[in-house]
Amino acid sequence: MSEETEEVQGRLAFDDQLADVVDAINNVARKLALRGEDIRREIVPLTGTEVEVLREIIRSPSTNPTRIATATGLRRSNVSAAVRVLESRDFITKEQSAEDARYVQLTATDLALESTQSVRALWVRRLRAAAPEELLEQAVTFREVLMALDQALRH
């Protein structure tokens, strides 16, 4: 077998492992998805788009819909619709930009921050109930890698 063939086969095996990683991430995310009657009592249900917009507002206080659309890859119209819902539920505030009155700045409210903390606490409870401490410690070691991948995929 030639060196080039071995390199191609190694690359294909690596790519297959990368696909397995993404598949596992998606499976874990689905299992942690906030569904069920008991969860509805703890948190305010939001659509996936609304959650993504709120996360971006929390990450980047005083952002605007255009920046959110760019950062998330969502359509500007979908961002605007999510902003209207989030504002109506008192999850965000909207203020005119000091630099340019044509633009608004979006900021998460205390209610949004508290709700986000509730969701994060729920995820932790689910993981602690399902996995041994050693596995959770291993998962935390991948935190920086996953956060860097998240950041890389935003551009």
Buried (B, 14 or more C-beta within 10 A) or exposed (E): EEEEEEEEEEEEEEEEEEEEEEEEEEEEEEEBEBEEEEBEEEEBEBEEBBBBBBBBBBEBEEBBBEBBBBBBEBEEEBBBBBBEBBBEBEBBBBEEEEEEEEBBBBBBBEEBEEBBEBBEEBEEEBBEEEEEEEEEEEEEEEEEEEEEBEEEEEE
